[in-house]
Amino acid sequence: MFNSAPNLGFIIHGGAAPALNKEPTFKQRELINAPQYEIIAKAAAHYIQNGEVLIIASSVTTLQVAIRLAADKKDLTVFTDSSIIASALSSNPTIKVHLAPGLYNGDENCVYGAETINYFNNIFANKVILGATGLNQDGISNADIDVAETYKVMAKQSTQKIVVADCSKISRNALSLFLPWTEVDRLIIDNPPYDEELMVGLKHGAVQVTIASESSWNF
């Protein structure tokens, strides 16, 4: 049912994209690759069990994961920095949703800053679900330095780290690297990561890679 590729035995096509210092806004990104986000979300839901404690970071892809979890799972406890993710999860009455405090970033639809970091430093979760601006040999990066600091803490406070991203993020170098591959358990992506340097990083980190495709699912 799942096409998981931990061995990463692909033909490689190298070539890095130019550095990316700024992303489109959250609303703008929602209009790009929307079907792919849904496919990735279906795959991500497979790795979440009823009754778990989760941290879900703000991103367009993680929003789709939240929508899928609200439809398919029950008795979750979820902590998030995103009001839109909290709203999506609240449609399921069995899910307890905790929204972090902090300064509001309208472009990213999330909160950030010292108050947010202190909040997540006191949370312990089974799993964190993170999006990304860029995926390169070194790890996962974000275009906003302040938001990336929150994601670092989210990852630290979670037993398993799951990254969800579409293939447009491959070889992008965003402003702030917040999680190396050695600390990532699973990458869920819509196409194999055909990039030589990225493959080296994934192998070095022993990252489990799930390739999500429309034909892989039967819900």
Secondary structure as GFF3:
##gff-version 3
##sequence-region A 1 219
A	DSSP	beta_strand	3	4	.	.	.	ID=ss1
A	DSSP	alpha_helix	26	30	.	.	.	ID=ss2
A	DSSP	alpha_helix	34	46	.	.	.	ID=ss3
A	DSSP	beta_strand	53	56	.	.	.	ID=ss4
A	DSSP	alpha_helix	60	72	.	.	.	ID=ss5
A	DSSP	beta_strand	77	80	.	.	.	ID=ss6
A	DSSP	alpha_helix	83	89	.	.	.	ID=ss7
A	DSSP	beta_strand	96	99	.	.	.	ID=ss8
A	DSSP	beta_strand	103	105	.	.	.	ID=ss9
A	DSSP	beta_strand	110	112	.	.	.	ID=ss10
A	DSSP	alpha_helix	114	120	.	.	.	ID=ss11
A	DSSP	beta_strand	125	130	.	.	.	ID=ss12
A	DSSP	beta_strand	134	136	.	.	.	ID=ss13
A	DSSP	beta_strand	139	142	.	.	.	ID=ss14
A	DSSP	alpha_helix	145	156	.	.	.	ID=ss15
A	DSSP	beta_strand	158	164	.	.	.	ID=ss16
A	DSSP	three_ten_helix	167	169	.	.	.	ID=ss17
A	DSSP	beta_strand	176	180	.	.	.	ID=ss18
A	DSSP	three_ten_helix	181	183	.	.	.	ID=ss19
A	DSSP	beta_strand	186	189	.	.	.	ID=ss20
A	DSSP	alpha_helix	196	204	.	.	.	ID=ss21
A	DSSP	beta_strand	208	211	.	.	.	ID=ss22
A	DSSP	three_ten_helix	214	216	.	.	.	ID=ss23
###
